[in-house]
């Protein structure tokens, strides 16, 4: 039976699990189910538990995510379209990154947020266009911070001041605002990697491994340290093919 209302421990654990996996907006609690949303992922998730020791429950309201996740539904009554049971918090933590990535690859909340914020703003002068661009870039950065859980996937750096929202296809070369705000048209990179990527001195292959330009000095290359390849979606790979063809200095 679901603990309702949630105890301090259950409430804290639910919030932590959601926030660490991209669902940072807590909407409240109903009948023991705490609801969460993200600015970059579609839909709502709900988290609940029978008690501090579990089991833990996840509810989803997006049919596409439910289908792709391939989880066995639990007959427990509750919010959303389907509910799922996890014996331990660790099991829940293992599935939440996939749930977030599936939800984030569905329609684009960043674009809708951008359109709402710039509605009616003039774009006649260069100054006016720069204001609109800055709004879009701020939304894009917030979206990438959520998508990559605030961490440069190459280095593991999480210091907000040291990571950059790197467009794969630069803002000026995008065909539309939808492409500019597409989270798959960006990588969250540490400042040094961002500078090299932005200037075409590095790019990435389809497996997320760095490729270095001959124009990059050996000293600089030695400083571009990385731990593991970037985990890419097919949409990232499409954008990176453009980057290799048009922006990378071969």
ZAPA-115652 format. One record per residue (C-alpha): z, y, x. Coordinates in steps of 0.05 Angstrom, whole numbers, padded with zeros to 5 digits, always signed. Example, Ala and Ser with C-alpha at 12.3 -4.5 7.8 and 13.67 -1.06 7.14 Angstrom:
2
+00156-00090+00246 +00143-00021+00273 
//
This chain:
250
+00000+00000+00000 -00020+00069+00026 +00038+00112+00051 +00039+00173+00005 +00054+00226+00024 +00040+00213+00097 +00101+00213+00143 +00102+00260+00202 +00081+00204+00249 +00023+00180+00206 +00000+00251+00193 +00002+00268+00267 -00035+00205+00287 -00089+00216+00234 -00100+00288+00256 -00103+00268+00329 -00153+00213+00316 -00198+00259+00276 -00194+00318+00322 -00207+00278+00385 -00271+00251+00354 -00304+00314+00328 -00273+00321+00258 -00229+00381+00272 -00224+00413+00203 -00165+00383+00164 -00177+00395+00090 -00111+00369+00063 -00082+00305+00036 -00088+00270-00031 -00052+00205-00049 -00038+00191+00024 -00110+00203+00048 -00120+00261+00097 -00190+00291+00094 -00228+00318+00154 -00295+00350+00166 -00336+00375+00225 -00381+00436+00234 -00434+00392+00267 -00430+00327+00229 -00446+00315+00156 -00397+00289+00105 -00322+00279+00100 -00278+00225+00130 -00209+00206+00104 -00154+00172+00144 -00092+00136+00118 -00042+00082+00137 +00009+00035+00106 +00059+00062+00157 +00068+00084+00230 +00053+00012+00253 -00011+00008+00212 -00056-00020+00187 -00100+00042+00187 -00155+00060+00138 -00219+00100+00142 -00259+00124+00082 -00331+00152+00086 -00374+00189+00036 -00442+00187+00069 -00485+00127+00052 -00529+00133+00114 -00469+00130+00160 -00439+00071+00122 -00504+00032+00127 -00515+00046+00201 -00443+00032+00220 -00448-00039+00195 -00374-00046+00179 -00344-00093+00128 -00316-00054+00069 -00245-00064+00045 -00230-00071-00030 -00175-00019-00025 -00183+00037-00076 -00190+00108-00049 -00236+00167-00036 -00308+00166-00012 -00360+00112-00023 -00327+00058+00020 -00261+00044+00054 -00249+00004+00119 -00187-00028+00147 -00165-00029+00221 -00106-00069+00245 -00089-00021+00302 -00101+00051+00320 -00141+00027+00380 -00191-00007+00334 -00198+00057+00294 -00209+00097+00358 -00264+00049+00380 -00306+00062+00317 -00295+00137+00307 -00343+00160+00363 -00399+00120+00330 -00382+00148+00262 -00385+00218+00290 -00451+00208+00327 -00483+00178+00265 -00459+00235+00222 -00480+00288+00273 -00550+00260+00278 -00560+00272+00204 -00579+00341+00175 -00561+00403+00214 -00498+00440+00195 -00507+00488+00255 -00573+00514+00225 -00542+00525+00157 -00484+00562+00188 -00532+00605+00229 -00575+00622+00168 -00514+00643+00128 -00488+00688+00184 -00554+00723+00199 -00578+00730+00127 -00599+00802+00118 -00592+00822+00191 -00652+00861+00218 -00693+00834+00275 -00740+00892+00286 -00715+00919+00353 -00699+00881+00416 -00626+00899+00408 -00625+00871+00337 -00659+00807+00360 -00608+00799+00415 -00551+00805+00365 -00582+00749+00323 -00593+00707+00386 -00521+00715+00408 -00496+00692+00340 -00541+00631+00345 -00519+00615+00416 -00445+00620+00397 -00457+00571+00339 -00496+00525+00386 -00440+00525+00437 -00388+00509+00385 -00432+00452+00360 -00441+00422+00429 -00367+00427+00444 -00354+00385+00382 -00411+00336+00394 -00391+00322+00466 -00316+00326+00450 -00309+00386+00497 -00327+00346+00559 -00385+00349+00608 -00413+00277+00603 -00432+00276+00676 -00368+00300+00709 -00314+00292+00656 -00295+00366+00663 -00261+00392+00600 -00242+00462+00622 -00274+00505+00568 -00287+00562+00617 -00326+00514+00663 -00374+00481+00613 -00438+00511+00586 -00482+00497+00525 -00548+00481+00560 -00611+00483+00519 -00661+00429+00538 -00719+00467+00510 -00699+00540+00523 -00685+00586+00465 -00748+00628+00478 -00792+00566+00479 -00767+00535+00415 -00815+00534+00357 -00763+00550+00304 -00690+00566+00291 -00681+00493+00270 -00701+00471+00340 -00658+00524+00373 -00596+00501+00335 -00611+00426+00340 -00551+00394+00375 -00600+00343+00405 -00634+00400+00440 -00573+00412+00482 -00526+00383+00534 -00455+00405+00550 -00456+00412+00625 -00408+00439+00677 -00428+00508+00704 -00461+00483+00767 -00501+00430+00731 -00521+00480+00678 -00547+00529+00729 -00589+00475+00763 -00615+00448+00697 -00631+00517+00669 -00673+00533+00731 -00710+00467+00731 -00677+00442+00795 -00651+00379+00759 -00671+00340+00698 -00654+00273+00668 -00692+00208+00656 -00689+00168+00592 -00627+00131+00616 -00590+00197+00627 -00592+00193+00703 -00604+00258+00742 -00671+00271+00775 -00670+00323+00831 -00725+00372+00847 -00753+00376+00918 -00737+00450+00913 -00663+00434+00911 -00629+00438+00979 -00591+00378+01006 -00528+00419+01008 -00534+00436+00934 -00552+00364+00916 -00490+00339+00951 -00447+00386+00908 -00478+00361+00843 -00431+00303+00835 -00432+00257+00775 -00395+00195+00751 -00437+00162+00697 -00505+00174+00664 -00508+00216+00601 -00509+00175+00537 -00572+00199+00502 -00601+00190+00433 -00676+00183+00421 -00677+00256+00398 -00647+00277+00465 -00701+00236+00501 -00756+00272+00463 -00730+00340+00485 -00719+00317+00557 -00792+00293+00560 -00811+00366+00547 -00762+00390+00600 -00791+00343+00652 -00862+00363+00635 -00854+00439+00628 -00790+00462+00661 -00773+00415+00718 -00797+00437+00788 -00832+00376+00814 
//
